[in-house]
Amino acid sequence: MRGHPVKKYTNSEIKARLIFVIGCALSITFMLAVCSLLYGLLFVVQPLEVSPNDESAWATLNPLVLFMTGALSGVLASNGLKDKENKENQE
Protein backbone atom coordinates (compact mmCIF):
# COMPACT_ATOMS: atom_id res chain seq x y z
CA MET A 1 0.00 0.00 0.00
CA ARG A 2 1.90 3.00 -1.27
CA GLY A 3 0.59 6.44 -0.56
CA HIS A 4 2.14 9.81 -0.64
CA PRO A 5 5.78 9.93 0.38
CA VAL A 6 6.34 10.95 3.98
CA LYS A 7 7.76 14.46 4.21
CA LYS A 8 10.93 14.67 6.26
CA TYR A 9 11.04 17.73 8.47
CA THR A 10 14.11 19.89 8.68
CA ASN A 11 15.86 20.45 12.00
CA SER A 12 14.40 23.94 12.32
CA GLU A 13 10.85 22.64 11.69
CA ILE A 14 11.29 19.92 14.31
CA LYS A 15 12.71 22.46 16.76
CA ALA A 16 9.82 24.86 16.14
CA ARG A 17 7.26 22.11 16.75
CA LEU A 18 9.06 21.02 19.92
CA ILE A 19 9.18 24.57 21.28
CA PHE A 20 5.47 24.99 20.50
CA VAL A 21 4.53 21.76 22.30
CA ILE A 22 6.69 22.61 25.33
CA GLY A 23 5.23 26.11 25.50
CA CYS A 24 1.66 24.81 25.26
CA ALA A 25 2.27 22.11 27.88
CA LEU A 26 3.82 24.55 30.35
CA SER A 27 1.07 27.11 29.76
CA ILE A 28 -1.72 24.58 30.23
CA THR A 29 -0.08 23.17 33.38
CA PHE A 30 0.37 26.69 34.75
CA MET A 31 -3.24 27.68 34.02
CA LEU A 32 -4.70 24.52 35.55
CA ALA A 33 -2.59 24.84 38.71
CA VAL A 34 -3.42 28.51 39.21
CA CYS A 35 -7.13 28.03 38.48
CA SER A 36 -7.45 25.09 40.86
CA LEU A 37 -5.67 26.96 43.65
CA LEU A 38 -7.75 30.09 43.10
CA TYR A 39 -10.96 28.04 43.03
CA GLY A 40 -10.01 26.43 46.32
CA LEU A 41 -9.21 29.80 47.86
CA LEU A 42 -12.25 31.66 46.56
CA PHE A 43 -15.15 29.22 46.51
CA VAL A 44 -14.42 26.70 49.26
CA VAL A 45 -16.02 27.81 52.54
CA GLN A 46 -13.45 28.36 55.26
CA PRO A 47 -13.38 30.13 58.64
CA LEU A 48 -12.97 33.90 58.83
CA GLU A 49 -9.40 33.83 60.09
CA VAL A 50 -6.63 32.90 57.67
CA SER A 51 -6.48 29.15 57.59
CA PRO A 52 -3.32 27.08 57.28
CA ASN A 53 -4.64 25.82 53.93
CA ASP A 54 -4.71 29.36 52.55
CA GLU A 55 -1.19 30.08 53.74
CA SER A 56 0.18 26.86 52.23
CA ALA A 57 -1.68 27.46 48.96
CA TRP A 58 -0.21 30.94 48.53
CA ALA A 59 3.21 29.62 49.57
CA THR A 60 2.90 26.96 46.84
CA LEU A 61 1.62 29.39 44.24
CA ASN A 62 4.58 31.79 44.51
CA PRO A 63 7.38 29.38 43.46
CA LEU A 64 5.09 27.77 40.89
CA VAL A 65 4.47 31.11 39.19
CA LEU A 66 8.16 31.97 39.26
CA PHE A 67 9.21 28.59 37.84
CA MET A 68 6.63 28.52 35.05
CA THR A 69 7.30 32.12 34.05
CA GLY A 70 11.05 31.51 34.00
CA ALA A 71 10.70 28.27 32.06
CA LEU A 72 8.40 29.78 29.43
CA SER A 73 10.50 32.90 28.96
CA GLY A 74 13.71 30.88 28.87
CA VAL A 75 12.42 28.49 26.22
CA LEU A 76 11.07 31.26 24.05
CA ALA A 77 14.09 33.54 24.46
CA SER A 78 16.66 30.85 23.79
CA ASN A 79 14.77 29.76 20.69
CA GLY A 80 14.90 33.24 19.18
CA LEU A 81 18.56 33.77 20.04
CA LYS A 82 19.73 30.51 18.48
CA ASP A 83 17.77 31.10 15.28
CA LYS A 84 19.31 34.57 14.82
CA GLU A 85 22.83 33.20 15.28
CA ASN A 86 22.24 30.47 12.70
CA LYS A 87 20.89 32.92 10.13
CA GLU A 88 23.89 35.23 10.58
CA ASN A 89 26.34 32.34 10.19
CA GLN A 90 24.72 31.18 6.94
CA GLU A 91 25.08 34.58 5.25
DRENPA-3360 file (N, C-alpha, C; in nm, 2 decimals, always signed):
BEGIN
1 = MRGHPVKK = +0.08/-0.12/+0.00/+0.00/+0.00/+0.00/+0.09/+0.12/+0.00 ~ +0.10/+0.18/-0.12/+0.19/+0.30/-0.13/+0.11/+0.42/-0.14 ~ +0.13/+0.52/-0.05/+0.06/+0.64/-0.06/+0.16/+0.75/-0.09 ~ +0.13/+0.87/-0.04/+0.21/+0.98/-0.06/+0.34/+0.96/+0.02 ~ +0.45/+1.01/-0.04/+0.58/+0.99/+0.04/+0.57/+1.08/+0.16 ~ +0.63/+1.03/+0.27/+0.63/+1.10/+0.40/+0.74/+1.21/+0.39 ~ +0.69/+1.33/+0.42/+0.78/+1.45/+0.42/+0.87/+1.44/+0.54 ~ +1.00/+1.46/+0.52/+1.09/+1.47/+0.63/+1.11/+1.61/+0.67;
9 = YTNSEIKA = +1.09/+1.64/+0.80/+1.10/+1.77/+0.85/+1.25/+1.81/+0.86 ~ +1.28/+1.94/+0.84/+1.41/+1.99/+0.87/+1.43/+2.01/+1.02 ~ +1.56/+2.03/+1.06/+1.59/+2.04/+1.20/+1.52/+2.17/+1.26 ~ +1.51/+2.27/+1.18/+1.44/+2.39/+1.23/+1.29/+2.37/+1.25 ~ +1.23/+2.29/+1.16/+1.09/+2.26/+1.17/+1.06/+2.18/+1.29 ~ +1.14/+2.08/+1.31/+1.13/+1.99/+1.43/+1.15/+2.07/+1.56 ~ +1.25/+2.16/+1.56/+1.27/+2.25/+1.68/+1.15/+2.34/+1.70 ~ +1.10/+2.40/+1.60/+0.98/+2.49/+1.61/+0.86/+2.41/+1.67;
17 = RLIFVIGC = +0.84/+2.29/+1.62/+0.73/+2.21/+1.68/+0.75/+2.17/+1.82 ~ +0.87/+2.14/+1.85/+0.91/+2.10/+1.99/+0.89/+2.22/+2.09 ~ +0.93/+2.34/+2.05/+0.92/+2.46/+2.13/+0.77/+2.49/+2.15 ~ +0.69/+2.47/+2.04/+0.55/+2.50/+2.05/+0.48/+2.40/+2.15 ~ +0.51/+2.27/+2.14/+0.45/+2.18/+2.23/+0.49/+2.20/+2.37 ~ +0.62/+2.23/+2.40/+0.67/+2.26/+2.53/+0.60/+2.39/+2.59 ~ +0.59/+2.49/+2.51/+0.52/+2.61/+2.55/+0.38/+2.59/+2.58 ~ +0.31/+2.51/+2.50/+0.17/+2.48/+2.53/+0.15/+2.40/+2.65;
25 = ALSITFML = +0.24/+2.30/+2.67/+0.23/+2.21/+2.79/+0.25/+2.29/+2.92 ~ +0.35/+2.37/+2.92/+0.38/+2.45/+3.04/+0.27/+2.55/+3.06 ~ +0.22/+2.61/+2.96/+0.11/+2.71/+2.98/-0.02/+2.64/+3.03 ~ -0.05/+2.53/+2.98/-0.17/+2.46/+3.02/-0.15/+2.41/+3.17 ~ -0.04/+2.36/+3.20/-0.01/+2.32/+3.34/-0.02/+2.44/+3.43 ~ +0.04/+2.55/+3.39/+0.04/+2.67/+3.47/-0.11/+2.72/+3.50 ~ -0.19/+2.72/+3.39/-0.32/+2.77/+3.40/-0.41/+2.68/+3.49 ~ -0.39/+2.55/+3.47/-0.47/+2.45/+3.56/-0.43/+2.46/+3.70;
33 = AVCSLLYG = -0.30/+2.47/+3.73/-0.26/+2.48/+3.87/-0.31/+2.61/+3.94 ~ -0.30/+2.72/+3.86/-0.34/+2.85/+3.92/-0.49/+2.85/+3.94 ~ -0.57/+2.80/+3.84/-0.71/+2.80/+3.85/-0.76/+2.71/+3.96 ~ -0.70/+2.60/+3.98/-0.74/+2.51/+4.09/-0.71/+2.57/+4.22 ~ -0.60/+2.63/+4.24/-0.57/+2.70/+4.37/-0.66/+2.81/+4.39 ~ -0.69/+2.89/+4.29/-0.78/+3.01/+4.31/-0.92/+2.96/+4.34 ~ -0.96/+2.86/+4.27/-1.10/+2.80/+4.30/-1.10/+2.76/+4.45 ~ -1.00/+2.69/+4.49/-1.00/+2.64/+4.63/-1.00/+2.76/+4.73;
41 = LLFVVQPL = -0.93/+2.87/+4.70/-0.92/+2.98/+4.79/-1.05/+3.06/+4.78 ~ -1.11/+3.08/+4.67/-1.23/+3.17/+4.66/-1.36/+3.10/+4.69 ~ -1.38/+2.98/+4.65/-1.51/+2.92/+4.65/-1.53/+2.81/+4.75 ~ -1.43/+2.77/+4.82/-1.44/+2.67/+4.93/-1.46/+2.74/+5.06 ~ -1.57/+2.71/+5.13/-1.60/+2.78/+5.25/-1.50/+2.75/+5.36 ~ -1.44/+2.85/+5.42/-1.35/+2.84/+5.53/-1.38/+2.94/+5.64 ~ -1.31/+2.92/+5.75/-1.34/+3.01/+5.86/-1.29/+3.15/+5.83 ~ -1.33/+3.25/+5.91/-1.30/+3.39/+5.88/-1.15/+3.42/+5.90;
49 = EVSPNDES = -1.08/+3.36/+5.99/-0.94/+3.38/+6.01/-0.86/+3.31/+5.90 ~ -0.74/+3.35/+5.87/-0.66/+3.29/+5.77/-0.63/+3.15/+5.81 ~ -0.67/+3.05/+5.72/-0.65/+2.91/+5.76/-0.51/+2.87/+5.71 ~ -0.46/+2.76/+5.77/-0.33/+2.71/+5.73/-0.34/+2.66/+5.58 ~ -0.45/+2.62/+5.53/-0.46/+2.58/+5.39/-0.44/+2.70/+5.30 ~ -0.49/+2.82/+5.34/-0.47/+2.94/+5.25/-0.32/+2.97/+5.25 ~ -0.26/+2.97/+5.37/-0.12/+3.01/+5.37/-0.03/+2.91/+5.29 ~ -0.06/+2.78/+5.30/+0.02/+2.69/+5.22/-0.01/+2.70/+5.07;
57 = AWATLNPL = -0.13/+2.73/+5.04/-0.17/+2.75/+4.90/-0.09/+2.86/+4.84 ~ -0.09/+2.98/+4.90/-0.02/+3.09/+4.85/+0.13/+3.07/+4.85 ~ +0.18/+3.00/+4.95/+0.32/+2.96/+4.96/+0.36/+2.87/+4.84 ~ +0.27/+2.78/+4.80/+0.29/+2.70/+4.68/+0.28/+2.77/+4.55 ~ +0.19/+2.87/+4.55/+0.16/+2.94/+4.42/+0.28/+3.03/+4.38 ~ +0.35/+3.09/+4.48/+0.46/+3.18/+4.45/+0.57/+3.11/+4.37 ~ +0.63/+3.00/+4.42/+0.74/+2.94/+4.35/+0.69/+2.88/+4.21 ~ +0.56/+2.83/+4.21/+0.51/+2.78/+4.09/+0.50/+2.88/+3.98;
65 = VLFMTGAL = +0.45/+3.00/+4.02/+0.45/+3.11/+3.92/+0.59/+3.15/+3.87 ~ +0.68/+3.16/+3.96/+0.82/+3.20/+3.93/+0.88/+3.09/+3.83 ~ +0.86/+2.97/+3.87/+0.92/+2.86/+3.78/+0.86/+2.86/+3.64 ~ +0.73/+2.86/+3.64/+0.66/+2.85/+3.50/+0.70/+2.97/+3.42 ~ +0.70/+3.09/+3.48/+0.73/+3.21/+3.40/+0.87/+3.21/+3.36 ~ +0.97/+3.16/+3.44/+1.10/+3.15/+3.40/+1.12/+3.05/+3.29 ~ +1.06/+2.93/+3.30/+1.07/+2.83/+3.21/+1.02/+2.87/+3.07 ~ +0.90/+2.93/+3.07/+0.84/+2.98/+2.94/+0.93/+3.09/+2.88;
73 = SGVLASNG = +0.97/+3.18/+2.96/+1.05/+3.29/+2.90/+1.19/+3.24/+2.85 ~ +1.24/+3.15/+2.93/+1.37/+3.09/+2.89/+1.36/+3.01/+2.76 ~ +1.26/+2.93/+2.74/+1.24/+2.85/+2.62/+1.22/+2.94/+2.50 ~ +1.14/+3.04/+2.52/+1.11/+3.13/+2.40/+1.22/+3.22/+2.37 ~ +1.30/+3.27/+2.47/+1.41/+3.35/+2.45/+1.53/+3.28/+2.38 ~ +1.55/+3.16/+2.43/+1.67/+3.08/+2.38/+1.64/+3.04/+2.24 ~ +1.51/+3.01/+2.21/+1.48/+2.98/+2.07/+1.50/+3.09/+1.97 ~ +1.47/+3.21/+2.01/+1.49/+3.32/+1.92/+1.64/+3.36/+1.90;
81 = LKDKENKE = +1.71/+3.34/+2.01/+1.86/+3.38/+2.00/+1.93/+3.28/+1.92 ~ +1.90/+3.15/+1.93/+1.97/+3.05/+1.85/+1.94/+3.07/+1.70 ~ +1.81/+3.10/+1.67/+1.78/+3.11/+1.53/+1.85/+3.23/+1.46 ~ +1.86/+3.34/+1.54/+1.93/+3.46/+1.48/+2.08/+3.43/+1.46 ~ +2.14/+3.35/+1.55/+2.28/+3.32/+1.53/+2.30/+3.23/+1.40 ~ +2.21/+3.13/+1.38/+2.22/+3.05/+1.27/+2.21/+3.12/+1.14 ~ +2.11/+3.22/+1.13/+2.09/+3.29/+1.01/+2.21/+3.38/+0.98 ~ +2.27/+3.44/+1.08/+2.39/+3.52/+1.06/+2.51/+3.44/+1.01;
89 = NQE = +2.52/+3.32/+1.06/+2.63/+3.23/+1.02/+2.62/+3.18/+0.88 ~ +2.50/+3.17/+0.83/+2.47/+3.12/+0.69/+2.50/+3.22/+0.59 ~ +2.49/+3.35/+0.62/+2.51/+3.46/+0.53/+2.65/+3.49/+0.51;
% end
